[in-house]
Amino acid sequence: MSCLDEDKPLQFLYEYAVRWSAYSNSLWKLSNVLSKFESELNTCYEESWPQETNQFRIYKMMAKIWNSEVNNEEMMLNLKDSFKCALKTYHQDLLQHIRDKSVRKETLGMEAVLK
């Protein structure tokens, strides 16, 4: 991914963040809806294997699915490159602001993504 088009890395990071946020929010809701199932499953698990301390959590299982299906090597490389480009652009804007006492472009969107 090239840093020449400053908006593309920021858009990529924003889209990833929005999709992960939506996915994780739905996981929390699903975990709440299926909390009795989780509890029953963990009770059975504890009775069958009392020496084990791990508990089944829907959220944990679905986060593992996200990591295995979405966060592949190519995605991680794109995220890393996009983050580098966004930070470089943000840094340049801050330096420009220090030099000229003016910001070259609006950085609120970038700040939101970086947070």
C-alpha positions as CSV (number, residue, x, y, z in Angstrom):
1,M,0.0,0.0,0.0
2,S,1.4,3.3,-1.0
3,C,1.6,6.4,1.2
4,L,1.1,8.6,-1.8
5,D,-2.6,8.6,-1.5
6,E,-3.0,9.7,2.2
7,D,-6.7,8.8,2.4
8,K,-6.4,5.1,1.4
9,P,-4.5,3.9,4.4
10,L,-6.8,5.9,6.7
11,Q,-9.9,4.5,5.0
12,F,-8.5,1.0,5.3
13,L,-7.9,1.4,9.0
14,Y,-11.3,3.0,9.5
15,E,-13.1,0.1,7.7
16,Y,-11.2,-2.5,9.6
17,A,-12.0,-0.8,12.9
18,V,-15.7,-0.4,12.0
19,R,-16.0,-4.0,11.0
20,W,-14.1,-5.3,14.1
21,S,-16.3,-3.1,16.3
22,A,-19.5,-4.4,14.8
23,Y,-18.3,-8.0,15.0
24,S,-17.1,-7.7,18.6
25,N,-20.4,-5.9,19.6
26,S,-22.4,-8.6,18.1
27,L,-20.2,-11.2,20.0
28,W,-21.0,-9.5,23.3
29,K,-24.7,-9.6,22.5
30,L,-24.5,-13.2,21.4
31,S,-22.6,-14.1,24.6
32,N,-25.3,-12.5,26.7
33,V,-28.0,-14.4,24.8
34,L,-26.2,-17.7,25.2
35,S,-24.9,-17.1,28.7
36,K,-27.0,-20.0,30.1
37,F,-25.6,-22.3,27.4
38,E,-22.1,-21.2,28.3
39,S,-22.8,-21.9,32.0
40,E,-24.2,-25.3,31.3
41,L,-21.4,-26.3,29.0
42,N,-18.8,-25.1,31.6
43,T,-20.6,-27.1,34.3
44,C,-20.5,-30.2,32.2
45,Y,-16.8,-29.5,31.4
46,E,-15.9,-29.1,35.0
47,E,-17.6,-32.3,36.0
48,S,-15.9,-34.2,33.3
49,W,-12.4,-32.6,33.7
50,P,-12.2,-31.1,37.2
51,Q,-8.4,-30.6,36.9
52,E,-8.9,-28.2,34.0
53,T,-9.4,-24.5,34.7
54,N,-10.3,-23.2,31.2
55,Q,-13.8,-22.1,30.6
56,F,-15.7,-21.9,27.3
57,R,-16.7,-18.5,26.2
58,I,-18.5,-17.7,23.0
59,Y,-16.7,-14.4,22.7
60,K,-13.3,-16.0,23.0
61,M,-14.2,-18.7,20.4
62,M,-15.6,-16.1,17.9
63,A,-12.5,-13.8,18.4
64,K,-10.3,-16.8,17.5
65,I,-12.4,-17.3,14.4
66,W,-11.9,-13.6,13.5
67,N,-8.1,-14.0,14.0
68,S,-7.9,-17.1,11.9
69,E,-10.2,-16.0,9.1
70,V,-9.7,-12.3,8.8
71,N,-6.3,-11.6,10.3
72,N,-4.3,-13.6,7.8
73,E,-0.7,-12.7,6.8
74,E,-1.8,-10.3,4.0
75,M,-4.3,-8.5,6.3
76,M,-1.7,-8.0,9.0
77,L,0.7,-6.6,6.4
78,N,-1.9,-4.2,5.1
79,L,-2.8,-3.1,8.6
80,K,0.8,-2.6,9.5
81,D,1.5,-0.6,6.2
82,S,-1.7,1.5,6.6
83,F,-0.8,2.3,10.2
84,K,2.7,3.3,9.2
85,C,1.4,5.6,6.4
86,A,-1.3,7.1,8.7
87,L,1.3,7.8,11.4
88,K,3.7,9.2,8.9
89,T,1.0,11.6,7.5
90,Y,-0.1,12.5,11.0
91,H,3.5,13.2,12.1
92,Q,4.1,15.4,9.0
93,D,0.9,17.4,9.8
94,L,2.1,17.9,13.3
95,L,5.5,19.1,12.1
96,Q,3.8,21.4,9.6
97,H,1.7,22.8,12.4
98,I,4.7,23.5,14.5
99,R,6.6,25.2,11.6
100,D,3.7,27.3,10.2
101,K,1.3,27.4,13.1
102,S,-1.3,26.0,10.7
103,V,-2.4,22.5,9.9
104,R,-2.2,21.4,6.3
105,K,-5.5,19.4,6.6
106,E,-8.0,18.4,9.1
107,T,-6.6,15.6,11.3
108,L,-9.7,14.8,13.5
109,G,-10.6,11.7,11.4
110,M,-7.0,10.4,11.5
111,E,-6.9,11.0,15.3
112,A,-10.1,9.0,15.7
113,V,-8.8,6.1,13.7
114,L,-5.5,6.1,15.5
115,K,-7.3,6.1,18.9
